[in-house]
């Protein structure tokens, strides 16, 4: 969720706050699977989880 929220904040230029609970099927009006895919695509774009962990969110 943090990756998705960070990307949303970067896109809007505003603070983004959401809450979700175990078992929720939708987050921010999107199916949970879509939110996970958005985060995974970002991780892949920076070279995988190892590079992401090395660099953090802000490069």
C-alpha positions in Angstrom: 0.0 0.0 0.0 2.8 2.4 0.8 4.2 2.1 -2.7 0.8 2.7 -4.3 0.2 5.7 -2.0 3.6 7.2 -2.7 3.0 6.9 -6.5 -0.4 8.5 -6.1 1.1 11.4 -4.1 3.8 11.9 -6.7 1.2 12.0 -9.4 -1.1 14.4 -7.7 1.4 16.5 -5.8 -0.7 16.2 -2.7 -0.8 14.1 0.4 -2.7 10.8 -0.1 -4.2 9.0 2.8 -6.2 5.8 2.6 -7.1 3.0 5.0 -7.8 -0.6 4.3 -8.4 -3.8 6.3 -7.6 -7.4 5.8 -10.2 -8.8 3.5 -10.9 -5.6 1.6 -11.5 -6.3 -2.1 -11.2 -2.6 -3.2 -8.8 0.1 -2.2 -9.2 3.7 -3.5 -12.0 2.4 -5.7 -9.7 -0.1 -7.4 -9.7 -3.9 -7.0 -6.9 -4.8 -4.6 -5.2 -6.9 -7.4 -4.9 -3.7 -9.5 -3.2 -1.8 -6.6 -0.8 -4.8 -6.2 0.0 -4.8 -9.9 0.7 -1.0 -9.9 3.2 -1.5 -7.0 4.8 -4.5 -8.7 5.2 -2.7 -12.0 7.0 0.1 -10.2 9.2 -2.3 -8.4 10.0 -4.0 -11.7 10.7 -0.6 -13.3 13.5 0.2 -10.8 15.2 -3.2 -11.3 13.4 -5.5 -8.9 12.9 -5.6 -5.2 16.6 -5.7 -4.4 17.3 -2.4 -6.2 14.1 -0.9 -4.7 15.3 -1.8 -1.2 18.8 -0.5 -2.0 17.5 2.9 -3.3 14.3 3.3 -1.4 11.3 5.2 -2.7 13.1 8.5 -3.4 16.1 8.2 -5.7 
